[in-house]
C-alpha cells in the first residue's frame, strides 16, 4: 500500500492578523516539507483566524485575505498544503479550504454545512458550497471538507468516499466546551466506519474573546480506531504516516458526476520514520483549567497587554482567577490589590495575603473607608431618611471598580474581573463595581465548579496554592455587617442545579419543579435570571466552558416580559 | 367590483408578553369587526413581539405562543384575522402568519426569505417555508407573505399573483433607520407594478431594546400609487376599502400547482363608508426625533421603570437626552443631576440649570470635589511620581457614574447615559463613568446629527428648549483645565465624515483618503475605532438610527489585529 505522510499543523492564529497568520502557516509548511510530509493540513479559516465576525463584511479585509492566501500558496513546493481562508466568488463569500501545491492554488473547496446556532453565525457571512472535489496524489485519492461538513451522515464525506477517497481531511475551528471532545470523537468514529475511510481531523488551538479552540486533532482509521490524538490546548505539528489503498475507479456512477478529480503532482521521496505520540486524554477538570489558562493568556496577549490586575478579596472567585492568571502569564505579570472596607473581616485580609504569598505575586492594599465616607457625606441630602441597603453596598463595590480602573489606566495593566456564572445568572454582582474589567475569566464557571477547579489546582500542584481557609469559609460579598451569600441565595449546590436546568437546558418551571425543588425558591431564581439580563449585556467577555455561556451562546432580549411562573 | 374592507392593525406588542399581546390583538380584531372589516392584518410575530431572540429556543415559550395563537383564533367570528406567530412543524420552527376565521386557524403561511444580516438573525431560529397558498374571500383572491418575502422580485408575491391574487397582504417587523421608509416604498411600488397587484404593507410600531419599529403601514395600488400611508411611530387601526377584481381562474398552469387555495367563508354586509386619512411623510429630523422618543419611552416602560435620571453637564449631549426623555415620559418623570468638579466652568453649571428650567424638570447638584480628593489621597502611594493624565480624568467620570447609580439604586429610577456615536466610535467616553447607565439614548447619533436634532427641537417648539449657549460653546469633557474636545479630536464635521466611511460604508483607508483627508489624522481615527471595541462591548444598548449601529448591526471581534494602515 502507498504511504501518505500527513502533517497536522495545529496552529494558533490571531483574528485579523493576516500577516502573522500567513507567516505562521508558511513556517509550518516549511517544517512539514523538511520532515518529508506529502500533505500538510491547517485549521478552518487559518488565514483570517476564527471567528473573524464582521471583518468579513469589509471588502478590503476579504481582498487582503486573498492576497495572504496567494502568498502562502507561493511558498509551497513539493508539499500539498491545505488551509482555510475566506473565498469570494461572484459576489458571494465562502468558508473555503485552499489546496496549494507547486507555488500555486490548485483548487478550493467551499464549506457546505454552515453552522448558525449556539456561538456560530456563519450564515451571516457565507454562502453554501455545492462542489465535492477529490484529489489524486500519486496513487491515493482523498477528499477535503470543513468542520460542520463531517457532522452529516449523508454530507460531503459520504460523496467523497463514494467517489474513491480513502482519506478525508476535515479542517476545523471547533471551540471547546465541556464534553465536546468526546462528542467529536464519537461522530468521527461513526463517520469513518460508515464510509470505511480514514479521517484526519485538524482543529485550531488558541483563545479568541469568549472562545477557546482546544486542538486535540485526530486521525481515525476506517474501523473507527483512533490512531493519533494530538494534545489539547497546545500549538504543535504532528506527523502521521498513513498506509492508504491504491485508488481504484469508483463503482458509483452518480458519485463521480457529483465530484471532480484534481491531480496533484509530487515526486516520491525516501521517508525516514518519525514517531507520532498519541496523547492520552486529560480529565475534565484539567481540560477546564487548561481552557481557562489558554483563554486568559491569549486574550491578554492578543489584545496587546502583558500584565494584569486583580482585586483580591480573600474570596474563592478572585483567588481562582489569580491562580489561573499566574499559570497563564507568570507570577511577575500578575498584581493583586486588596481593597478592605469597614465590613472586611480580618480573615479576608490575611487570606488574600496568604494567597498572594502562595502564588508568589505582588499584593498592594488600598483602604476604601475614607472614600466611602466622602460618598456618604456627598449623598447626605439625597439619602436623608432612607434605609441603608443595596445602594450603599454598591457604592463600595463601585469605589473598588474605580480604584482598580485608575490603576489599570495609569499603568496599562488589564483588569481581570472575577465573577462566576452563578453570580452572573442571578445578578449577584455590582455593575460598574466588581463587574468592572476587560476580561471575565470564570464567567462561565458555576460556583460549584469554581470549588472543584480550586481543589483540582491544589491537587495538581500537590500544595495549597489556594489556602484552605478560602476553600472552607462561607462565601460573602462583605458589603454589610456579617453578610453571607446564603442570606439572599439558596445553597450553591441547589442554585447551580436549578440554573443548569433553566439556562443550559432551557427547561420551563414545570419541568424544573419535577425534581422536587421548592417552588417559591425556584420562582425567585428564575425572576432574578430574567431581570438581570441588562447587567450581563454590559459585562466583560469571558471564556466559554459550558454548553451555553452568557454571551455568544445565549442571546436574550432585555425588554422581555415573558414570565411564565 | 367587489369591495374588501381591510383593517390594518399597526400595533405595539411587547417581546415575551404573550398574554398582553394576545389581548391587544383580540381587542383590535373586535374593533375591526365592529367597523365591518372583512380582513384585519397584524404585524409579523405579533404574538411574541419582535425580535424574540433566544426565547424561541425555549420549547415552553414556543408552546405558550401556540396556545396564545389559538386563543386569538377563537376570538375571530366573521372577520378573517392575519397575524404573525412562531409555528412549530415537525421539529422545525417557522416565522408564520396565521389566517384565522370563524373561531379557528384556517391556514398558516411560512416565511420563505429569512433575513440573516444587519440586525437580523432569523436563520438562527427559523426554517424556510416553501408553500404559497392563496385565499378566496367571497369573490376575491388574495395572498399573504411575511416581511423580507416581498423584497424578492421572483418571490412569493410573484407566485401568488400568478395564481390569481389581486391583493398581497405583507406583514412586517421592519425596524427604522434613516431613509428606510423611502427604500420600502420604492420596493413596494416596484413589486405592485410588476405583478399588477394591490399590496397592503402592515408594519409593527414600538421600541424593543436597540430597535424602533416605525409603523408607516401602506396600501399600494397595482399602478404603484400609494393609496394610504399610516402614521409613523404611532399605534393605531386603519380602515381601507379596496375595490378588487372578481377572481378569474389563473392562466398560468405552473403557478396553480405551486399554490393552494383556501376558501374563507364570510357573509356580505352593508358597509358604511369610513374615511381613511393618508398621512403626509415627515422630514428626516422629525423621524429621528420621534424614533428617539418612542425608543426611549418603550425601553423605560417595557423594562418596568417610570422615571429616569440624567447627569446634566451643561453640554449638548446630555441636554438632547433630557429633551428626548421629557418628550417621551413627561417632565415630572425626568430628574437631572449636576455633578460639578474643580474643572467645571461656571457657564456649564448655569447652562444645565437653564436647560432644566426650559424643560421644566427638577435638577439637583452634587459636588464631586471632596470625593475626588479622597481618591487622590488614597492613591498617593501608587500614583507617586506619575504625571496626571487620563487615569485622573477617568476617576472623576467614574465618581459621577457611581453617584448616579447610587441614586438609581436608591430610588429605582433608570439612569440614561448620554454619549453620542462619534464618541462611542473613538472611545472618547469613560467606561463605568459617563458610559454607566441602562439605556444609551443617542448612541447611534453622530455629533453633527446631535446638533441638527437640537436645532430641530428648538424650531419645532418655536422656543429655545435647549439654550443657545449650549448650542454654541465648544464641546468639552471638562475633566482637566481648559480641556476642549478639539484638543484630541479633529473637528466633528471631519470626524463624522471619516467615521461614516469607515463604519457605515466599511471602506478601507485607501478609499477614505481619496476624499483628501489628512492621512495621519485618518490613521489616528481608525486606530481609535479599532482599539475601542472593548468599551463598546460593555456599553448600554441604544436606539438604532443609522444604517449601521454599534450593537446588533456591527459585530466586531475584540481581539483583532487587523490594522491595514
Interface residues (C-beta under 8 A of the other chain):
Chain A: X14 X15 X16 X17 X18 X20 X51 X52 X53 X54 X55 X57 X58 X59 X60 X61 X64 X116 X117 X121 X123 X124 X207 X208 X209 X298 X299 X302 X303 X364 X366 X367 X368 X370 X371 X373 X374 X375 X377 X378 X379 X382 X383 X386 X389 X390 X391 X392 X394 X395 X398 X399 X401 X402 X403 X405 X406 X407 X409 X410 X431 X432 X436 X438 X506 X507 X508 X510 X511 X534 X537 X538 X539 X540 X541 X554 X555 X556 X557 X558 X559 X560 X561 X562 X563 X564
Chain B: X14 X15 X16 X17 X18 X20 X51 X52 X53 X54 X55 X57 X58 X59 X60 X61 X64 X116 X117 X121 X123 X124 X207 X208 X209 X298 X299 X302 X303 X364 X366 X367 X368 X370 X371 X373 X374 X375 X377 X378 X379 X382 X383 X386 X389 X390 X391 X392 X394 X395 X398 X399 X401 X402 X403 X405 X406 X407 X409 X410 X431 X432 X436 X438 X506 X507 X508 X510 X511 X534 X537 X538 X539 X540 X541 X554 X555 X556 X557 X558 X559 X560 X561 X562 X563 X564
